[in-house]
Amino acid sequence: MTPFPEFVAARGTSLLRLAYLSCGSADDAEDVLQTALERAYRHWSRMRSESDPEPYVRRIIVNTAISRARRRALLRIVPTGTLPDHPAPPASGVELRQVLVDGLRRLPPRQRAVLVLRYWEDLTETQTAAVMGCSVGTVKSQSSKALARLRVLIGDELVEGVTADA
């Protein structure tokens, strides 16, 4: 098994990206990743029998991001009288990525986690279910609901372009 410092050096950037996409904020992502790595470090000696600790750390990241979002949802109520206007479709890949990340931020935490794991991290439905601790059927239904909601938030043609590329 890889020593903990080597694991963090090798996979830290990828794990930070997962945390960012799960949270939607760079500051929150750093906090979530730090919490996840702390928890993994505390149990590192017990994980020696596993060949790859990354799925375990991914699961900690996703669960931590979902928990943080739930706690914040209890504290934040933002009434709006009207829905914001949708901007014109982005012209470049950078703009598309920003629109997509903004749309992901507006999804519920579990739906956001499913889309990030399935399409950004390119995990299979089975792997995503293992990371999230749920059934494959739940991954399928959450993915479907999340994509439908994302279509409403950012537009059909943008979502079709993203899922076709994935």
Stockholm file with secondary structure:
# STOCKHOLM 1.0

chainA/1-166         MTPFPEFVAARGTSLLRLAYLSCGSADDAEDVLQTALERAYRHWSRMRSESDPEPYVRRIIVNTAISRARRRALLRIVPTGTLPDHPAPPASGVELRQVLVDGLRRLPPRQRAVLVLRYWEDLTETQTAAVMGCSVGTVKSQSSKALARLRVLIGDELVEGVTADA
#=GR chainA/1-166 SS CCCHHHHHHHHHHHHHHHHHHHHSCHHHHHHHHHHHHHHHHHTGGGGGGCSCCHHHHHHHHHHHHHHHHHHHHHHCCCCCSSCCCCCCCCSSHHHHHHHHHHHHHTSCHHHHHHHIIIIISCCCHHHHHHHHTSCHHHHHHHHHHHHHHHHHHHCHHHHHHHHHHC
#=GC SS_cons         CCCHHHHHHHHHHHHHHHHHHHHSCHHHHHHHHHHHHHHHHHTGGGGGGCSCCHHHHHHHHHHHHHHHHHHHHHHCCCCCSSCCCCCCCCSSHHHHHHHHHHHHHTSCHHHHHHHIIIIISCCCHHHHHHHHTSCHHHHHHHHHHHHHHHHHHHCHHHHHHHHHHC
//
